[in-house]
Amino acid sequence: MNKGRFHSPKLQGPAINERIKSKSVRVISEKGEMLGVYDTQDAVKLAFEQGLDLVEVSPNASPPVCKIIDYGKYKYQVQKKQAEAKKKTKNL
C-alpha cells in the first residue's frame, strides 16, 4: 500500500501563464512600466503576442502582480542570485 504514490508533484516557483488562478491581475511590462489591471486571459494573450510569459511575482497582493518577461531568463537570474547568496554565507 503506497498511499503517496499517485500524488502529482508540487509545482515549484511562481505561477506562469495559464497556471495563474486569479481572475484579474495587475500587469507590469518587461521594461517595468505599469500597464494596469487586466483579466488574466487577456494578460496571457498580451504576453504571448510579445513572445514572452506572464509570471506572477507577487501573489499575495490584491490583485496579484504579474510581470511580462521571459520565464527562462527570469529563472536563471533567480538561481544566480541564490548561488551568490549561498557563497556569501559560506565565506562569513
Secondary structure as GFF3:
##gff-version 3
##sequence-region A 1 92
A	DSSP	three_ten_helix	17	19	.	.	.	ID=ss1
A	DSSP	beta_strand	24	28	.	.	.	ID=ss2
A	DSSP	beta_strand	34	39	.	.	.	ID=ss3
A	DSSP	alpha_helix	40	49	.	.	.	ID=ss4
A	DSSP	beta_strand	53	58	.	.	.	ID=ss5
A	DSSP	beta_strand	65	69	.	.	.	ID=ss6
A	DSSP	alpha_helix	71	91	.	.	.	ID=ss7
###
